[in-house]
Amino acid sequence: MKTIEKLVVLVAEKDDQAAFNDLFRHFFPGLFPFVLAIVKDKQRAEELIHDVFLKLWENRKMLTAIQNISSYIFIASRHACISFTRKRKQVFTDEIADELVYTMVTPETDLVSTENMTLIEEAIRSLPPKCLLIFRLIKEEQLKYTEVARLLDISVKTVETQMMIANKRVAAALLESLPEYSSNIPSRAQTAGK
């Protein structure tokens, strides 16, 4: 049987879907009771695990940089559960707040928001691979700096430095594309692109 490390390499370097399916089948039996214990819903537990693996597939090129894939998958699953639980608690919002948001969103503001999101996503995708991996682990997976440092076998200082680089690049890209918002971007980030 292929080792986990070999499967990770096949997924990351060859986009091997069969190897990815093997990874999923390997981890699912242990992940399911873990996630189910947190969310207390079988269907939701399965959906969350599928979401974690979908993100893994989307970011597969960076998998070989992760030192302990098992820890990463369990930490990502835990964070997915925490995020789900927080969202479930926020479902009970005020009707007034919902109405206020509804009246503030117009086709024009929605278009501007979509354009801004596209600019941000392009700036993020242009980050160097290691910087991108660290940025996504912290911003998307909501891992702590110490967790990322442990997963990637690097120092917390390196994580901090990479996040600073990522934030400055994204801010510089936004400043270049949207100079009218320069007052909203901290001055440290504005000088990063110069």
C-alpha positions in Angstrom: 0.0 0.0 0.0 1.2 3.5 -0.8 2.4 5.6 2.1 0.6 8.8 3.1 3.7 10.8 2.0 3.7 9.2 -1.4 0.0 10.0 -1.8 0.6 13.6 -0.8 3.3 13.9 -3.4 1.1 12.3 -6.1 -1.7 14.8 -5.3 0.5 17.8 -5.0 2.8 17.2 -8.0 0.7 15.1 -10.4 -2.9 16.2 -9.5 -3.6 12.5 -9.0 -7.3 12.2 -8.1 -7.0 8.5 -7.3 -4.3 9.3 -4.7 -6.5 12.1 -3.3 -9.4 9.6 -3.0 -7.0 7.2 -1.2 -6.1 10.0 1.2 -9.7 10.7 1.9 -10.5 7.1 2.5 -7.6 6.8 4.8 -8.5 9.8 7.0 -12.3 9.7 6.9 -12.9 6.8 9.4 -10.9 8.7 12.1 -12.2 12.2 11.2 -15.8 11.3 11.2 -16.3 10.5 14.9 -14.0 13.4 15.8 -16.1 15.9 13.8 -19.4 14.3 14.8 -18.5 14.7 18.5 -18.2 18.4 17.9 -21.2 19.2 15.6 -23.5 16.4 16.8 -25.0 16.0 13.3 -24.0 13.1 11.0 -24.9 14.9 7.7 -23.2 18.1 8.8 -20.1 16.2 10.0 -19.8 14.6 6.5 -20.3 17.9 4.8 -17.6 19.6 6.9 -15.1 16.8 6.2 -15.9 17.1 2.5 -15.3 20.9 2.7 -11.9 20.3 4.4 -10.9 17.9 1.7 -12.2 20.3 -1.0 -9.9 23.0 0.3 -7.1 20.5 0.4 -7.6 19.7 -3.2 -7.9 23.4 -4.2 -4.6 24.0 -2.4 -2.9 20.7 -3.3 0.2 22.3 -4.8 1.2 23.4 -1.3 0.6 20.0 0.4 4.3 19.0 0.3 5.2 22.0 2.4 3.1 20.6 5.3 5.2 18.5 7.6 2.5 16.5 9.3 -0.6 16.1 7.0 -2.5 14.1 9.6 -2.2 16.9 12.2 -3.1 19.5 9.5 -6.2 17.6 8.5 -7.4 17.2 12.1 -6.7 20.9 12.9 -8.4 22.1 9.7 -11.4 19.9 10.6 -11.5 21.3 14.2 -11.4 24.8 12.8 -14.2 24.0 10.3 -16.3 22.7 13.2 -15.6 25.8 15.3 -16.5 28.1 12.3 -19.7 26.1 11.7 -20.7 26.4 15.3 -20.1 30.1 15.4 -22.1 30.6 12.2 -25.0 28.5 13.6 -25.1 30.8 16.7 -25.2 33.9 14.4 -28.2 32.6 12.5 -30.5 34.2 15.1 -29.9 37.8 14.0 -32.1 40.8 14.5 -34.7 41.4 11.8 -33.8 45.1 11.9 -30.2 44.4 11.2 -31.2 42.1 8.3 -33.5 44.9 6.9 -30.7 47.5 7.3 -28.2 45.3 5.3 -30.9 44.7 2.6 -31.5 48.4 2.1 -27.8 49.2 2.0 -27.0 46.7 -0.8 -27.8 48.0 -4.2 -26.7 46.6 -7.6 -24.0 49.3 -7.7 -22.5 48.6 -4.3 -22.7 44.9 -5.0 -20.8 45.3 -8.2 -18.1 47.4 -6.5 -17.8 44.8 -3.7 -17.4 42.0 -6.3 -14.7 44.0 -8.2 -12.9 44.7 -4.9 -13.0 41.0 -4.0 -11.6 40.1 -7.4 -8.7 42.5 -6.9 -8.1 41.1 -3.4 -8.2 37.5 -4.7 -5.7 38.3 -7.5 -3.3 40.0 -5.1 -3.5 36.9 -2.8 -3.0 34.5 -5.7 0.1 36.4 -6.7 1.9 35.8 -3.4 4.9 33.5 -3.4 3.9 29.8 -2.7 5.1 29.6 1.0 3.7 33.0 1.8 0.4 32.0 0.1 0.2 28.8 2.1 0.8 30.6 5.4 -1.7 33.3 4.5 -4.4 30.7 3.7 -3.7 28.6 6.8 -4.2 31.7 9.0 -7.0 33.6 7.1 -9.0 30.7 5.6 -8.3 27.9 8.1 -8.1 30.3 11.0 -5.1 28.5 12.5 -3.0 30.3 15.1 0.5 31.4 14.2 1.9 28.8 16.6 -0.1 26.1 14.9 1.1 27.1 11.5 4.7 27.2 12.7 4.4 23.7 14.1 2.7 22.3 11.0 5.2 23.8 8.6 8.2 23.2 11.0 9.2 26.9 10.9 9.5 29.6 13.6 6.6 31.7 14.7 8.7 34.7 13.7 8.9 33.4 10.1 5.1 33.0 10.1 4.8 36.6 11.3 7.2 37.9 8.7 5.3 36.0 5.9 2.0 37.4 7.1 3.4 40.9 7.1 4.6 40.4 3.5 1.2 39.1 2.5 -0.7 41.9 4.1 1.6 44.6 2.6 1.3 43.1 -0.9 -2.5 42.9 -0.7 -2.7 46.4 0.7 -0.3 47.7 -2.0 -2.4 46.1 -4.8 -5.6 47.6 -3.4 -3.9 51.0 -3.1 -2.8 50.9 -6.7 -6.2 49.8 -7.9 -8.3 51.9 -5.5 -6.4 55.0 -4.6 -9.6 56.6 -3.3 -9.5 54.2 -0.3 -6.0 55.2 0.7 -7.2 56.7 4.0 -8.5 53.2 5.0 -5.2 51.5 4.5 -2.6 51.9 7.3 0.4 54.1 6.3 2.8 51.2 6.9 1.1 49.1 4.3 1.0 52.0 1.8 4.8 52.3 1.8 5.2 48.6 1.3 4.7 48.8 -2.5 7.2 51.6 -2.9 
